[in-house]
Amino acid sequence: MWQIAGIALLVAIAATSYLSHRNRLPGARALAGERMMVTGILSGDAFTIHTADGGSDAVQLLGAIAPEPPHAAESQRYLADRVIGREVVLQFDGTQSRTSDGRILALAYLTESECINLALVRDGHAFVDRRVQTYLQSQFAQTEAEARKRARGMWKDGDPDPMPAWRREWLGALKRPTTVESNR
């Protein structure tokens, strides 16, 4: 009986430890919730921040993917105008906190209600990245639909070209007819 209680206690401690550390990045730097200065732009959907330890790090915006040329430069200018020299708060979604190339993967907020990731999509300067799930997925999709409807940014001339391959595949899957089996 005491062995079962001991195991249950260990599981509870491990779960608590996991939940309290899941947003921590490699190197034990907990950046979630800290205000950090944006120091540079890497692309239309990524920037650099000045970290509390005096270093810098790259941030990839979760859920938003900037378009390729000819719209890429416009997206990059838009992001620079919004964030360069300003402080942002990063919020992580899920357990993945870095991209495969080491960038921090996060939602970035200028204020409690102003998410840069959503603003890029809202103003037609980024696609919704449907390859990555986020708790804001439905809001991202609605925001992109509104940007398309209102012909904002890259949507002003209809569907932007070139479109990323993953997006073309996703759109193709939406257009495929679904088959319904007959019960006869």
N, C-alpha and C positions, 0 to 999 in steps of 0.2 A: 504494500500500500504506500509506504513512504517513498519507494522507488518511483512509483507513478507520479506522486506529488512532486518529487524532485525533477523528473523529466518535464512535467507540465510547467514548473517554474522556469526551467532553462529555456523552454520554447517561448514562454512569455517574455523573458528577458531578451532573447534573440530578436523576437518580433518588435519589441519596443526599440531596441538598438537600430534595427533596420529602418523603421519608420522615422526615427529622429535623424538618421544619417543618409537617407536615400537621395536627398537633394545636394549632398556634398560632392564636390568634384574631386578628381584625383589630386592628391597633394593636400587633402583635408581642408581646402579653402571653401568655406560655406559662403557663396555669393548671393544666394537667394535672399531677397529682401534688402540687401545693401544698396545704397545709392552709389553709382559709379559714373565717372565722367567718360563720355564718348570722345575719343581722340582722333579717330580716322575712319575712313570708309574703304572697305575692301571690294564691295560690289553693291548692286542694288538691293541686296538682302543680307548683307554682312558688314560688320564694323568692328573697330577695336575699342577697348575700354582700358582705362587706367585703374588698376586694382589697388586695394587698400595696402598691400605689401610693397607698393611702389613699382610693380611690374606692369605689364600689359597683357591682354589676352584678346583673342578673336571670338566674336559672337556671330553665330549663324541664326537668323530669325526662323523660329519654328513655324511651320504651316504656311509660309509665304515664300514663293520662288520668283525672283525677278526674271523678266523676259530676256531673250537674247537680242543682239542687235537686229534692227535699228532702235529698239525701244530701251535697250539696256542703259544707255547713257542718261536718258531721261529719268529712269528709276533711280540711278545712282545719285543724280543731282537732287531729286526729291528727298531721298533718305538723308543726304548731307545737309540739306536745308532744315530738316526736321530735328536732327540729333547732334550734329557736330557742336562741341562745346557745351552740351547740356548733360545733365545727369539722368540716368535711367535706372530703373529697378528691374532686375531679371527675375523671372518666375519660371520654374521648371515644371514640366508636365510628364509624369511617369518616371521611370527609372533611368532612362537614357539621358545623360546630361552632356554628352559630347558626340560630335560627328566622327566619322571614321578618320578624318584628317585632323582631329584634335580641337576643332572649334567648339566653343560652348554652344549648346543647342537650347534655345530658350525663347520665351515670350519676353518682350521688352516694353516697359511702361514708362512714359514720361510723367504721367500722373496716375492716380489710382484707377481712373477710368479710360485713359488714353493709351491703348496698346498700339505700338508702332507696327507690329505685324499686320493687324487688322486695317490700320490706316493705309498701308501700302496697297492692300487688296481693294479697299474701299475707293481709293482714288485712281485705280486702274494702273498701278505701277508694279503689281505682282500677281502671279497666278496663285490660286490655292494649291498647296502641295498635298494632293490626295494620296500620296504614297505613305505619308506619316499621319497617324491618328493623334488627335489632340482633343481634350475635353471641349474645346471651342470649335470643333469641326463643323457643326451645323451653322454656327454663326459665321465662320469663314465662307461656307458655301453660299449662304444668303447674302453676304456682303459682296461676293464676286458676282452673283446674279444681278444685284442692284447696280454695280459698276458697269456691267455689260449693258443693262437696260438703259442706263443714263449716258452711255457712250463716253465714259471717263477714261482718261489716260490712253493706254494702248488699245482700248476698245473703241476709240472714236471712229475708226474706219472698218468696223466689223471685227472678225476674228484676226488677231495678230499673226503675222507670218514672219519668221518661222516660229512654229509652236514646238515646245519640247516633245520628244518622241513619246514619253510616258503619258503626256496629256492627249496626244493624238490617239494612242491606244485606248485610253480611258473613254474618250468621246466615241470612238468606234464601238466599244462595248455597249455604250448607252444606246446606240442606234440599231444594234442587232435585235432582230425580233426574238421574242421569247416563245418557246414552244410549250403548248399545253397538251398534256396527254388526255386522250379520250377515255371515258369509263365504259365504252361500249364493247 
